[in-house]
Amino acid sequence: MKRVVAILLLLLLGYIFINLDYSRSEGGSYEYYITNWEEVGVPNLVTAILADWRAYDSLGEAILLFTAVAGFYILLGGKKK
């Protein structure tokens, strides 16, 4: 049963990664912040990048790490009785 759950998680993550948008955006982050300065609401460009984009990146890394640890825990048999 645990292997089935692990395989389903693997297939779900594979499906998510396949359906991500890998297209290249025009202009890059500097042009984005220059053109949308009022929407960002942070006066410093470096702080804006760290607060806006890096926060989502760090959240994604934390979710990925938690998923990896949970997957290995399930694959290795969980808590021994």
C-alpha positions in Angstrom: 0.0 0.0 0.0 2.8 2.4 0.9 4.6 1.8 -2.4 1.3 2.6 -4.3 1.1 5.9 -2.4 4.7 6.7 -3.2 4.2 5.8 -6.9 1.1 8.0 -7.0 3.0 10.9 -5.5 5.8 10.4 -8.0 3.3 10.4 -10.9 1.5 13.5 -9.6 4.8 15.4 -9.3 5.8 14.3 -12.7 2.5 15.5 -14.1 2.9 18.9 -12.4 6.5 19.3 -13.7 5.5 18.3 -17.3 2.7 20.9 -17.3 4.8 23.8 -16.0 5.2 26.8 -18.4 8.9 26.7 -19.4 8.6 29.5 -22.0 11.1 32.4 -21.7 9.6 35.7 -20.7 10.7 38.9 -22.5 12.6 41.5 -20.7 13.5 39.8 -17.5 13.0 40.9 -13.9 14.6 44.3 -14.1 12.3 45.4 -16.9 9.3 43.9 -15.1 10.0 45.9 -11.9 10.7 49.1 -13.8 7.4 48.9 -15.7 5.4 47.8 -12.7 7.1 49.8 -10.0 3.8 51.1 -8.4 2.4 47.6 -8.1 5.4 46.2 -6.4 5.3 48.7 -3.6 8.9 48.3 -2.4 11.2 51.3 -3.0 14.5 49.3 -3.4 14.9 47.0 -6.4 17.0 44.4 -4.6 14.5 44.3 -1.7 11.7 44.0 -4.1 13.2 41.0 -5.7 14.1 39.4 -2.4 10.6 40.1 -0.9 8.6 39.3 -4.0 10.2 36.5 -6.0 12.5 34.9 -3.6 9.7 34.4 -1.0 7.9 32.2 -3.5 11.1 30.4 -4.4 11.9 29.7 -0.7 8.3 28.5 -0.2 8.7 26.1 -3.2 12.0 24.8 -1.8 10.5 24.1 1.6 7.5 22.3 0.0 9.9 20.2 -2.2 12.1 19.3 0.8 9.0 18.3 2.9 7.7 16.2 0.0 11.0 14.4 -0.4 11.3 13.7 3.3 7.7 12.4 3.5 8.3 10.3 0.4 11.4 8.6 1.8 9.7 8.1 5.1 6.8 6.3 3.3 9.2 4.3 1.1 11.4 3.1 4.0 8.4 1.8 5.9 7.5 4.6 8.3 7.6 4.1 12.0 8.6 0.7 13.3 6.2 -1.0 15.7 
